[in-house]
Amino acid sequence: MLSSLLSPDGLKRIDREVAKYPPEQKQSAVMAALAIAQEEKGWLARETIEFVAQYLGMPPIAAYEVASFYNMYDLEPVGKYKLAVCTNLPCALSGGVHAADYLKQKLGIDFNETTADGKFTLKEGECMGACGDAPVMIVNNKRMCSFMLPEEIDKLLSECK
């Protein structure tokens, strides 16, 4: 029996994802399983990725490849609020770079850094599919924020405090 790094509830949630696939394809649930593990642990340490891989019956390197490819997975600790700002071309042309620079100045950090109080981590995000709402950002991989001009950024930061 596999010693669990995740709670019984986390394992039940993963089992629900695994049930969506044929038994011989349970590794297809790796993205959902990694997301559940990250939600529970806060980030994906090597041993957490290895646990998920073992639970799904796949090589650890295969799970690591998924975790390291997608920017929604955090391979090191992040702040309570992870702010991912889109700087791809459409957003960049519509203020994404300015929004990122404003956040860097307000928070006193650069991309891939966390504020000293552990509250905010700033990330450069890939296209979020909301080019018409640029500049956009995602908070904690879940909340999409549109038209992030300085006044909207200030409002968001005050909500997060």
C-alpha positions, 0 to 999 in steps of 0.5 A, a space after each residue: 500500500 502506498 503511503 499517502 502524501 494527500 488527504 483522504 478527500 484529495 485522494 477521493 477527488 483524484 479517484 473521481 477524475 481517474 474514473 472518467 477514463 478507461 482503467 488502463 488509461 488512468 494516467 490520463 487524469 494526471 493534469 487533474 491529479 496534479 492540480 488537486 495535489 497542488 491545491 492541497 499542498 500549495 505547490 508541487 514538491 518532487 515527492 508530491 509529483 512522484 506520489 501522484 505518478 505512483 498513484 496513477 501508475 506512471 513513471 515519475 518523469 512523465 508526471 514531472 514533464 506535465 508539471 514543468 510544461 504548464 505554467 499553472 503548476 508551481 514547482 516551488 512555493 508561491 505566495 498566498 496570491 499568485 498573480 499571472 500577467 499575460 504579456 503575449 503580443 495582443 496583451 502586450 500591445 494593449 497594456 500587459 507589459 505596463 500592467 506587469 511593470 506597475 505590479 512590479 513597482 507596487 509589490 517591489 518584486 520581479 517575475 518569479 519572486 514573492 513578496 517578503 510577507 509571502 502574500 504575492 508571487 508575480 508570474 508572467 503568464 501565457 496567452 489566457 484567451 481573453 485578448 479583447 479584455 487586455 490586459 488580463 491576469 489570472 489570480 491563483 489559476 482560477 480568477 480571470 481579471 480583465 482590463 487591468 489598468 492601474 486603478 483595477 490593479 489597486 482594487 485587486 491588491 486591496 481585495 487580497 489584503 
